[in-house]
Amino acid sequence: MTQSAGVTVTVTLDKSTVKPGQIVLATIYVVGVTGPRPGVPLTLSVGIVTIGTSVTDGTGAARIPFAAPPTEGDASVVVLAAGTSGRASLTVTAR
């Protein structure tokens, strides 16, 4: 969780460990000093690959599903929104 200009971006994943290519749902929350921030555009990346964009809803939340990377290892899921970022870790393993 990172703060900048009074905005916090939080990223949660429905699974923290997945098999290569498995679908993961990222839920992003953007909150300012006055509460949830609706209508904020955001971009989700896994590692250095941009996955997609969305806009927060009336509750300051957005959901973006994505396929886990094809290679095993730890991946950083990063969301850029409102001039700040939030991140979550994803472990990809074939076991």
Residue, then its C-alpha position, 0 to 999 in steps of 0.5 A: m500500500t502506497q500513499s500519495a496526495g491523500v490517496t491510498v491504492t490497495v490491491t487484493l488477489d482472490k488467490s496468492t498462489v496459482k498454477p501458470g495460466q490460472i485466472v486470478l481476480a484482482t480487486i482494487y480499492v482507491v480511497g482518499v481522505t474523504g472516503p472511496r474515490p469513484g471514477v478513478p481510472l487505473t492500470l494493472s500490470v503483472g511484472i512489466v506486462t500491462i494487463g488492463t485498465s478499469v475505472t473505480d465504481g461508486t464504492g471506489a473499487a474495481r475488479i480486473p481478472f487476469a491469467a497468471p504468468p506462464t512461468e513459475g516464480d514470484a510476480s508483482v501485481v501493480v496498480l497505478a491510479a490517481g498518481t500513486s500505486g498499490r501492489a500485491s504479490l503472486t506466486v506461480t508454481a506448477r506444483 
